[in-house]
Amino acid sequence: MAPSRHRGSRSVRTHPKSLKRKRDEDNDNVDELCKRVADLELRPATPPILFAELPLSQATQSGLSKSHFKTLTTIQSRAIPAALKSSDILGAAQTGSGKTLAFLIPVLENLYRRRWTEYDGLGALILSPTRELAIQIFEVLRKVGRNHTFSAGLVIGGKPLQEERERLGRMNILVATPGRMLQHMDQTAELEIGNLQMLVLDEADRIMDMGFQGTVDAIMEHLPKEQQTLLFSATQTKKVSDLARLSLREPEFVSAHEGAESATPSTLQQNYVVTPLPEKLDTLWSFIRANLKKKILVFLSSGKQVRFLYEALRHLQPGLPLLHLHGRQRQAARLDITTRFSSSKNACLLATDVAARGLDFPAVDWVVQVDCPEDADTYIHRVGRTARYEHKGRAVMFLDPSEEEGMLKALERKKVAIEKINVRQKKMQNTIKNQLQNMCFKDPELKYLGQKCFVSYVRSIHIQRDKDIFKIKELDLESYAASLGLPGTPNVRFVKGEDAKARKNAPRQLLEVSSGSEVDEDARRKDTAKPTVRTKYDRMFERRNQDVLADHYKKMIDDKEKLNGAESDGNHDHGTADADEDNDFLAVKRRFDAGDHALGQEASSSTGSDSTDSENTMSTKKPLRTTNSNPTPPVKKALHLSSNTEPLIIDSNRREKLLKSKKALLKYKGHGSHLHFDSEGLNPHEAEYYEREEEFRKKGLPEQQREVFLREERERAREADVRDKEVERRKRREKKEKRKGREREEDGHLELAGKEGVAVLAPYAEEEEEEEEEEEGGAEEGPVLAGNGAGREKRRKKWFEDASSGEEDDERGRERQGNSKAKRRKKGAEANLRGQEQEQVPQTVEELEAMAQGLLHTDTNGGFKESLVKRDGCGGGVVTARQAVLATRRALGGIMDAKPKLGIGAFIEKQR
Ligand SMILES: Nc1ncnc2c1ncn2[C@@H]1O[C@H](COP(=O)(O)OP(=O)(O)OP(=O)(O)O)[C@@H](O)[C@H]1O
């Protein structure tokens, strides 16, 4: 099978012989290539230097030279020969050393030599951990593979599934993120994956690690048993368990930096500065201000930090374009930002580790790691965004004193040479702390972002695995919160939790001592921290911790009280608005709303209270929140949580506390109903297939039920599979036939553009899309025509029974309306009629006569008479059989002369 000509390519007339000659030439070329690859050494003593030396197809060679790739990098010269020979590869090389081409070239070549066409299904699957990287790989593939005829697709989240689904069936090469790929493997019937030849994992260690574990295992279950597997990363996994998961067959370990002194590029200068956590922002600010003409990539550990810093620095206007990138942004925004940063000369991009791996931003001057990376591998990838492919670059990491020792050891183990430097105090700008505090004070949104930033930072430290580096207890969190401009240190539950646990386990005396010392410590801090000149902000910060959730909660309760009061005054809206406003920027556990409403519907019979009581309860101004200082039990209330459970009686402080916890209330609410939404998140409906446990148990042992269920499901899936495959096969057959027809036509008339017959590899090119749509429209015409056929069937009956009515109606309608729409419709109807009747065209005079006779026989209701008379232009009156036959003969004479194949419909038209 020679590679098929791309539909979107230009075409000119060619002689069928020259096409055949071209096909023969192609076949010869492929055979020649196969021989050269077979002769290639797996580990050549003198690795190839130029791409031209490799046994690559003409299409790849020209794609490479058009993209200005001439010489191979080290990893390419080692990995490509082995991959061409179909070995499994474990490739490791420094960042920016050209690993992408090291796997893309074998993908193109191996499929080319196997004469892969669009009818062979998916030939190669390339997985990437992030969408940005997938897009980048896809772009390189388009560039290098521009002269191949494969169809390639990009499968990443952030696009409607359906849009991707429609195209997947046609793809030979897919670049995908694991999650989205699995979704398609599970749900897209058109995806033909059983023929897969190559699987590539870029940033393999990341894809194989915990985050993607389940997804990758599930993907592997969908893949055929054997295919060539290529793994690439700057920090390669060699874990036997990982390799076993991918079923690698005696992989070739190809490393370009095994003997190198450093795991990072030699053109990269790496430093770190020790900056206590509370001073990090000031240091970053000073750094940015000192490098306004540079392109800087700043790494932070979470999206919330990125958001806050971006907003805060933007307000401070550093003097260079600021951008931010994190995983929570919409795909379009992410793309826009990466493009803008790529094309800008000087800018500062604040990013999470979503930008740490693989991204090839041109000419980044500085990589700044404000937050310590989670491990040495992440460090290597982050700094790898600069100093790419023989360019120079610089990287600096900010370390808290508590992180220094652990991180340095981790880097040493990975052969990363890093040097300590100090910040020049002269160059340090004024602290931005006061400005941030000012901004947070004025702008609650910013303060809210700051609080989230703080919590997410603390959490990120808390969950780090390497406790030699990340020691949460040694961080000065209070000062850090102040440095973010926050009026207090937000409560972080898990940090408190640790304390509580420690305190619980501590001996009583120690506890007393420590609690005493804590109080002293607090008092001492208050004394020493008192500034000499007190501004309004100082006074503000001296107030009690404003953002502790309990306080905010208190405020809400107060609001609620007000609301209750206001309600009785008939001023409901005002109170609600206040409560909502606060909700916007502080996350508080909501109070149970339904309970509040139900509080008024008091008086269950069991309590014996009457309706007057309930009104009293409703209007009582007693706060729901009770403290130990208020020992009086609350007024008795009954709360109807759900229609089919007993009301909950609130008659003690403990019971009342329940109202604060949604979770605790759950057990009084009975079974909830399980709502399902359709794939667009609309149309909630009750799930029908859940049943109560008792009913389930009645049907037999769970194991047996499971067996039966699995058997049935397997059978159902098998049948569905057969059906899907049948549909798929039919579609392909139709397509093939169509294509053959087209090719036959072209063989006769057309010539290919030049002698290349090339097409752009990109499958999303608009022209192709349009063509495809047209083609699909054509294919869909089948059933549409069948539908018309049915309609025509009806019309035909009318014609025989009451030949004129339909036509007449149309005629009258046309006259009445006189508009072009009706004309068009009429034309269409006639064309349909013509088309349909062509199938039953009487071919001989005898047949026509017989038909005329038949028509006359059906003339009991006069339909034919009228129509024939009218159409024949004979005027009114009855037509005899003889006349009809004569008219038919007359007409036939004319028709047979002009268009021997036309039928009755045409005849009618001609007569008219
Ligand atoms: N043979 C080559 N000749 C010239 N430039 C090349 C060659 N191969 C790759 N490059 C360029 O080197 C840069 C880095 O390549 P690539 O992104 O493939 O690196 P990488 O090893 O995958 O990096 P990372 O580990 O960060 O993913 C790219 O800009 C690419 O265009």
The ligand as an SDF file (V2000), in Angstrom:
LIG
                    3D

 31 33  0  0  0  0  0  0  0  0999 V2000
   19.1050   18.5860   15.7220 N   0  0  0  0  0  0  0  0  0  0  0  0
   18.7660   19.7880   16.1380 C   0  0  0  0  0  0  0  0  0  0  0  0
   19.3460   20.8680   15.5900 N   0  0  0  0  0  0  0  0  0  0  0  0
   19.0200   22.1140   16.0140 C   0  0  0  0  0  0  0  0  0  0  0  0
   18.1500   22.3680   16.9870 N   0  0  0  0  0  0  0  0  0  0  0  0
   17.5460   21.3350   17.5690 C   0  0  0  0  0  0  0  0  0  0  0  0
   17.8180   19.9880   17.1740 C   0  0  0  0  0  0  0  0  0  0  0  0
   17.0630   19.1840   17.9100 N   0  0  0  0  0  0  0  0  0  0  0  0
   16.3370   19.9730   18.7260 C   0  0  0  0  0  0  0  0  0  0  0  0
   16.6260   21.2570   18.5270 N   0  0  0  0  0  0  0  0  0  0  0  0
   16.0580   22.4190   19.2300 C   0  0  0  0  0  0  0  0  0  0  0  0
   16.4010   22.3080   20.5950 O   0  0  0  0  0  0  0  0  0  0  0  0
   15.3800   22.8140   21.4080 C   0  0  0  0  0  0  0  0  0  0  0  0
   15.0530   21.8160   22.4950 C   0  0  0  0  0  0  0  0  0  0  0  0
   14.5340   20.6500   21.9510 O   0  0  0  0  0  0  0  0  0  0  0  0
   13.4750   19.7530   22.7260 P   0  0  0  0  0  0  0  0  0  0  0  0
   12.3320   20.5680   23.1570 O   0  0  0  0  0  0  0  0  0  0  0  0
   13.2130   18.5740   21.9000 O   0  0  0  0  0  0  0  0  0  0  0  0
   14.3390   19.3810   23.9990 O   0  0  0  0  0  0  0  0  0  0  0  0
   14.0480   18.2890   25.0880 P   0  0  0  0  0  0  0  0  0  0  0  0
   15.2670   17.4810   25.2460 O   0  0  0  0  0  0  0  0  0  0  0  0
   12.7920   17.5750   24.7730 O   0  0  0  0  0  0  0  0  0  0  0  0
   13.8790   19.2070   26.3600 O   0  0  0  0  0  0  0  0  0  0  0  0
   13.0590   18.9030   27.6830 P   0  0  0  0  0  0  0  0  0  0  0  0
   13.8090   17.8810   28.4580 O   0  0  0  0  0  0  0  0  0  0  0  0
   13.0150   20.2030   28.3690 O   0  0  0  0  0  0  0  0  0  0  0  0
   11.7220   18.4130   27.2550 O   0  0  0  0  0  0  0  0  0  0  0  0
   14.2120   23.0930   20.5150 C   0  0  0  0  0  0  0  0  0  0  0  0
   14.1120   24.4730   20.3070 O   0  0  0  0  0  0  0  0  0  0  0  0
   14.5490   22.4120   19.2150 C   0  0  0  0  0  0  0  0  0  0  0  0
   14.0600   23.1120   18.1100 O   0  0  0  0  0  0  0  0  0  0  0  0
  1  2  1  0
  2  3  1  0
  2  7  2  0
  3  4  2  0
  4  5  1  0
  5  6  2  0
  6  7  1  0
  6 10  1  0
  7  8  1  0
  8  9  2  0
  9 10  1  0
 10 11  1  0
 11 12  1  0
 11 30  1  0
 12 13  1  0
 13 14  1  0
 13 28  1  0
 14 15  1  0
 15 16  1  0
 16 17  2  0
 16 18  1  0
 16 19  1  0
 19 20  1  0
 20 21  2  0
 20 22  1  0
 20 23  1  0
 23 24  1  0
 24 25  2  0
 24 26  1  0
 24 27  1  0
 28 29  1  0
 28 30  1  0
 30 31  1  0
M  END
$$$$
